[in-house]
Every structure is written in C-alpha cells, then in structure tokens.
C-alpha cells in the first residue's frame, strides 16, 4: 500500500516536471526563434486548445455536445471589436470584457436549454450560433453588418513580433487547463460526471443538474470568449461569417474527441495535433493542390479515430497501459471482500432521529394517467416514522409509477405528498432529495465514470455554491464512505468502477450511496430481486439496522418471505389502486388481495410467515 | 481469426494506407516545389489564393492571371535580371489559413515580394500581416473601403476604384439624360455582401438627391434561393428603374423572376453579375440586352497591353480571361512597375514610389492616395446583342450606342 502511494507520488511529480518543461519551452520559443510562421501556428493552436478545453467542460464532463462554441468566439470578438472601435477601450481589456459577454450569453443559453438533452441540445446550440450570426449580420449600426469591423493594427514595435498575442493566449490556455483540473477534482466535477452517466439518477440523489450545467457552460464559455477577443485583434478584421463559424465549432469538438473527451489533456493534445497538421497540409504538401490533401488528411484522421480510438487518444493509451495493473488490483479486492459482512451501519445523522414522531411519508389522492390508462388512481398511503412498510402487488399494478410520483420523476395529475409533515409535491427532484427522500431502482443505477467510493460520496444533502468547489472527496468523507462500504462488505472495491461489480454488489452500492443523503425515508424498489441468498441475508440485516436508527423504509418486493420478515405494515396495489392494508398475516386471509395478487392462497408462503 | 486479431489487422491496414498517403503527398510536394523553384537565380513572388473551398472557381482564374503575368515578365527578361517564379499557397478561403500562409511566405520562405489574394474577407487579415512585417502588398481584389481606414502605408488596390466608386458612371449617365427621359421612381435590391450592399446604398442616396423617388428597398441574404417573392414585390411597386446588388447567381435568378412576371423597367443596373461571360446565355435569348453594369476591366478596352493579355491568356489557358484574371495580371503589373523603377527590393522605397507615381496597366492608368485607394472610376458597361460593350467613359468606350429604354423581355 505504502509502496503504491510512493509510486503514485513519483508519477505525479514526473508528470508535473513534464508539464513544467512543456510550459517553459512554449514560453521560451518566441524569444529564441524569430520564425513568425511557427509563432502564428502556435497562436492558432492555443486558440483551438482553449476552445476545445472550454467545450470539454460541458461536452466532456457533463456529456452535453455543443456545436455552438463559435458563438462565444464571436461574442468575445464583437464585444472586443465594438469596445475598441467605438469606445477606444484598450484591446486586451476589450478581450476580457468579451469573456464576460460570452459567460452571460452561456448563462442565458443554459436557461433556454434547461430541459433539452442529447440531440436536442446539439440542435439548440447550433441554432443559437446561426441566430447570433444573423444578428451580427443585420444589426449593421453596431456590428458593421456583412462589411465587418476593422480592428486597429497592434501598436507595439515589430521587434516584439506577436508576443502579446502569444503570451496572453498562453496564459488563457493555462488558466483554462487549471480550471478544468479544479473542476475535475471538485464536487462540481463529480456532479457533472454523474449527470453525464445518468442525469435523472443524479437529480434523485440531490444534484441540482440545471445549476451544475449552467456553471459548467459559463466557465467553459468565458475562456472561449476571451480567446475570441484576442483572435479578433490578431486577425484584425471581424466578419459574421469568420467569427460565428460552424467549421471552427466543429474543429473544437474534433480536437476534444481526438485527444480524449472528458480528460484534462485530451482537448489540448487534440489541438496540438490538428492545427499543426492542418498547417502542414496547407503549406508543405501540394502547393496549389493543398486543399485536396487537407480534406484527405482530415477525413483519414476522422475515420481512424471513429474506428479505432472512439474514446480518443489519451483514454485509449492509458487504458492499454493500466489494463494489466487493474486486473491485479481486482484480484486483491475480491480476496478481501468476504470479510466484514457485519451490518452495523451507522449512517443516519441528526435527521433520522428527529423524524421519529408522526408520519415519515403521507400520500393522499395521488393520480396519474398515461393516455387512457390510470396507472395510479387516487392512491393514499402512510409510512409511519421509523417503520418498515411494504408495498406489494402484481406486475403493472402501479408500484414503480407510485415511486416515480413520490420522488418527482413523474408529475402527478392530482394529489399531495408530504415528507415528515412537509409538503413536497411541487418541489424539484433535487429538493426532495435534500428534504430526505431517497430511493433505489429495480435495476441499480450507478455512475460508471466514478469509482465506487465516489458514487457513495456523490449525493448532495443541500445545494450551495461554495460546496461545489470543494475537493471531490475530503479525507473525512472518504473515511466515512469507507466505513459504510466496509459495513456492507464492499471495502475492497472502493476504488474500482462500479461496472466491474456483480449485480447484487451494485445494489448494495446504490443503497450505500443513498444513505449519504441522511434520508428520512428510503424507498427500495425490489432490492432482493435476482441476488444471492447470502446477499439477501446481508440486505435484511442492513435494512433492520437502518430502521433501528429511525429511518423509515418503503419497500416494494415480490419476495413475500422477505416482506413478512421486515414489514410492520403492508399496502397492496392492484390496477393502480390500493386495495388493502394490513400485516402480512392479515392480508393472507384477505380474499380481495389473494385474488388480485396471486389467485391462490398457497403461493403466499404462509408457512414461512411466522418464522 | 478472433475479433481482436481481426481488429489489429484492420488497424495495421488502415495505418499503412495512411502512411502511404502521406508518402505520396510528400512526393507530390517535392514535384511542385521544384516547379515553383526557390533557386537563387529566380525572384520569388509569394501569394496565397483560395484555390479550394467556396470561391475556388473564381480563384483559379486569378491564379492563371498571375501565371500569365509571370510568363510575360519572364519573356521580356524578368525582374532585376532574374526570372520570376511564383510561390503559391492555398488557403481554402479560410482566414486562419491566409494569415498562416502569409506568415510562412514572409518568415519561413523569406520571399522578397508579395502579391495579394482574393476577397475582402481574406485581404483584410493578409494585408495586416504584410503591413506589420513591412512588406509591400498589392492586392487584385478587396475593394471594401473599410480595408483602407487603418492607416496602412504598403497596401495598394490594383483596380481602378473601390466599390464606393462603383455607382459613379451610371449616375453620371442618368444625370446627363434630359429631365423628361430620366426615371421618376427606383427600386433597390441587393445581396447582403460587402462588395454590393454599400454600393447600392450609395446609388440610392445619389438618385434620391437627384429627385428619383425610392419605391422599394430590400437587402436579401446570400443564401436566398428563390427570387419570385422579391421580384413580385418589386413589380408591385412599379419602379421605372431597378438597381440590383447582384454578386453571382442571384443576378440571373432575379432576371428570370422578372421575366416570369413580365415586368419591364426602363432602366436596369446590376453590379457584378452581367460581367460574367455566361450571363447572357443564362438569362436566355436576347433578354440581357440593355442591362447595365460596372466593370473594372474590359477585354475590348484600348489600354496598352490589354489586347496582348487577352490573346496570350486565351492561347495559354484555352479560355477567355475573366475580370479576376485581369485583376491579378494588373496587380503583377503594378508590382513590376515599382520594382523596375526603384531598381531594388526595398519595400518602403517601392511603396513610396507607388504613392508618388502613376502606373500604366491593362485597366488604364492607376494612381493611389495615401491610404492605397485608387483614384480612378470603373467603366459603365451595357449588354448589347449579348456582348458587354463599354459606354462610358468616352475614352474607353467600345460603342457610341446606348440601348434605352431596356427592350421588353422575350418569353
């Protein structure tokens, strides 16, 4: 263990050294060489790298593909251009203001796209780019329309070549990378990766997805805006076609995809490959025929990336390097996992204890139809504080829909939901999670981009801006999470991806995860389905233990022995309605229930009930 | 063969084909490098042209104009005792690439002389690179007047005038008409393009000052696909004169829409489109008769060297030169005159000489103000019998006949 840590820190310091050498080499280049052509190439590379890194925060971390990055280039450029031309502002100050404009535009665009996902987000960002291009073209009195805006020539002596452009862009690039690193290591980064993997689930564990996405979009766009302003000053002439350019947008995406989407250095590496290669084909091959060669080259790169490196260069290479190492680690983890099966989980905070009196959950008159089908019809039920309440019913009777209505995934047509006496039916999913409502899914939903322990730490008990920029996982958080995992018998798996776990283990991790919410009520959707008897036993102990700490539990399950063992009170649903309520013993004698649910009393497993 | 092996094989195949591609590209570049010889006995003139991309067809003629100029210079003994060779790069009509290319020409290829590229979009950043690095920059196009507001001292436009002067001759023609023959009303339609929209606006101001009432005024996007709605709106407003800022295909499309409506204005002026040799055939029959346009150059103009240029170019390339070809030939002539007069490659001396002298070219005598704007005017052309005739100024006119009013469309 210690040796591994040492090896890790040695690797980190050699990486830092390489970074330092790289930065120093780039900083020294213009002073050592007077080759303006290479200087120009590096300037354009920095601009592309800034664009790709900015795009990567939203596109790589949060998984929202934007084709509108040039929108921010254009806004930065026009802000700087107008300030310089009409108000005599110094150009580099204008560029900084351009970054602010881009940030504000990104915030507004996030509000507009709050509910759009996937392909729709791509389309909306593309449309926004076109829209702003049209505005720049038609708002002639301000932007100069299609005739463009001329920027003044740089006023410094030619002996200083293009240094001010070069160094300012290098600084912006380093800042963009630094922010990328900070985000990745912060809770904001965890949240963004969670959103990329499963946005609904992320909301369910209290992550305010809209706020996370807005912050990510704004942070990325500010850098693109500043770079856009500097680019305009460098190119010296601003036109709508040149600034709000879809090809430039696509190049930023291509650079990020080539290097490795979602990684820190991928977009930078991609830019340092694409821009010089483009220059090489333009100027070194073919002379007047360069255009055709360039097309062949880019088409070839795109084909190679899509076919062989769908994740991009950096992830593919590091995967190949780490594959062997990881197999070893897994073996060790498996060996130690059988120990520590005790279920003395101590996770409930002050909330679980305080909610001891009254109802943990009170649902009245909840109704939801899908088309003509009344999936949930006028359902009322109560889960007493500190109780374990069961919910049974045949498949299609509306149990999961009821869960979705309670946690806010689906909006009800009528009815109220109160959690520990507080009405929550109008609250967002994240707000409900903050109030102490937690659930698991029939098929466990975990974030595969995060490690097991990061999954456990990911839930958010309340939204606060400052919290977003805290480190991903503090030492305390890690210790606590490790403790919970150990009690679930999963300590050895803390640092691997949940995708490497068995189905049953994933169910346990999901349960450990939602406990981080300090819940008042936990809703479990078929926790025992499809898992081994040994795990079922462990699960029973865990649920008992949670209940012992004052956490109320609402349990959907088909395994009636399991229900009978745990539940004080059981509701029966059929065709979207609650048809009965009582203890398992009471219900087994209820003809309506038996008829609705199973058709014959024997199947209720009466023999086992009293065990 | 399992999947992994097959994938590896595929990868190897793709990789090796990529390497082969690169290798073949290298060998091609070696070939072209020798043709644009960088040898010490030749004088290299560098330029970047949009030879691929959106305006590739136009740029090809511009490239051939430069080649024709180099051939003519070399046939008459070269420049400063050396043969001229061209170092041509392709920028794909991309601003970044044009900046990179001129930087490469200046600081890597270290060419002693530059010539300009095409379009205001590319010339704006390219001229800034040249100006910053103290290189003379004679451009064959880029007439947007904004380019000349930045206090550059080494930028020269090798055309008789910027687009601001485009309306001059036609306004002169209308003004000279007896009041009873002048149009009373006018419609203005223009593509939103820097080479057309500002000129149409100047037209409107000048004609309004002349008392011609504006009955319609519309700017359309470069991507406009159908002109029927615009044409019928124009016809509704019943103007006696139509001015269109027509850059390319939009000129023909608009005429065809007017033909469908059978709306006949007395006067019809289009900015660039009628100068295209393909224009008369595209509008059909003799429907181009009577349409006016402004041109910077005419194959029939009697300026010294023009006839030789047209013959030589047609022989060499098997097609008649376009105005773009003539413009780059002119840019070459301007550079040539300065180098021959100064006798050195001192860029400041060359620029000073051009500011102080008049150069005889195939588009007539050119001289420039302090910002590099030429002080000439364009020629007024009119299509007559499907041939573009020059009607003004008198010294360049190829005919004394002016068709007026415009004949009705033949269906």
Interface residues (C-beta under 8 A of the other chain):
Chain A: X34 X35 X36 X37 X38 X39 X40 X41 X44 X137 X138 X144 X145 X146 X147 X148 X149 X150 X152 X153 X154 X158 X234 X235 X236 X237 X239 X241 X242 X247 X278 X279 X281 X282 X283 X284 X285 X286 X287 X288 X289 X290 X291 X292 X293 X294 X295 X296 X297 X300 X303 X304 X307 X308
Chain B: X7 X10 X11 X14 X15 X18 X21 X25 X26 X28 X29 X32 X33 X36 X49 X51 X52 X53 X56 X63 X88 X89 X90 X91 X92 X94 X95 X96 X97 X99 X100 X101 X103 X104 X106 X107 X108 X120 X121 X124 X125 X128 X131 X132 X133 X134 X144 X146 X147 X149 X150 X151 X152 X192 X193 X194 X197 X198 X221
